[in-house]
Amino acid sequence: MQEMTDETKQMILEFQAYQQQLQSLMMQKESLKLQDMEIDKALEELQGSGQKTAFRITGTVMVSKPVEEIVTDLKETKEAISIRMKSFEKTEGRMTDRLKEIQEKLKEAVK
């Protein structure tokens, strides 16, 4: 068995770092998906209730607010989540591509 070069060891470390970053990104992305689903459910409930006011939790207090205001806030939050998801997807693509590149280089290095 041949000895690994410093360059190969560095590529392995870089590969592992990218894997960890990608895993972290995927967890954040999953959390955003859950938040998005919760917002969808809340919007569905608010719009189907026919109520004029609803309660919203703010810190440790529940506050009565007009449904229209809550719906607007939820839609803005949903839009922000959508933007972050798109950013995460782009980053995920770049990381995946970089992992593939490093993997190919490592395959060549261990031959």
N, C-alpha and C positions, 0 to 999 in steps of 0.2 A: 504494500500500500504506500502510495506516495505521500509526502509531507505537504500540508496545506501552506500556500504562500500567505503573506500578510494581506495581499490584495483580496484573496479568496475569503480569508477570515473577515475582512472588512465588509465584503459583499454579504456574507452571512448575517453579520450584525445589522447591516442596513435592511436586509430582507426581513429580519425579525422585527425591526422597528416599524417598518411599513405595515407588517401584519398586525401589530398591536394598534397602530393608528387606525387602520382600516376597521378593526374590531370595535374600537371606541366609537368611530364614526357611525358604524352600523347600529350600535346601541342607541346613540343619540337620535338617529334617523327613526328607529323603532319607537322611541319615546315621542317624537313629533307626530308620528302616525297615530299613536294612541290619543294624543291631545286633539288632533284633527277629528278623529272619530267621536270623541267626547263633545266637541263643539258642534258637530253635525247633529248629534242626538239632542243637545240642548236647544239648538235652533229649531229642530223639528218640534220639540215639546212646546217651546215658546210660541211659535207661529200657529200651532194647532190648538192652543189652549183658549184663545179668545179673550184672555186676560188683558187688562190695560196696564197693570203693574205686576212686578215679580220681585222676588228677593235675590240679591246678589251678595255673595260672601266677599267682604273686603277685609283682609287681615283676619281678625278674630271677631268681627261684627258682621251681622247680616243687615243689609240696607235695602229698603224698598225703593225701586227705581222703575221708571216707565219701561215697558217691554221694548218699545222702539229703540230706546237708548242702549239697552242690553244687547239687542240684536245687532245694532251698529257696532258696538264694541266687539262682539263675538266675530262678526264678519271681518273686522280689521285684524283681529288676532289670527283668524284663519288665513288671511292674505299674507301676513307676516310668516306664518308657518309654511305656507306654500313657497314663499321666496327662499326660506332657509332650506327647505327640502330640495329645491332645484340646485341650490349651491352645494348641498351635501352630495347630490347625485353627480354633479360635475367633478367634485373632489374625489368621490369614490371611483369614477372612471379613470381619472389620472393616476390614482394610487394603484388601481388594478393593473393598468398598463405598465406602470413602473415595476410592480411586482413580477409581471410576466418577463419584462426585460432582464431583471436581475436573475430570475430563475433560469432563463436561457443562458446567461453568462455563467452561472454556477454549474449548469450541466456541462458546458464546454470546459470549464476549469477542472472538473473532477474526472474528465475522460482520460 
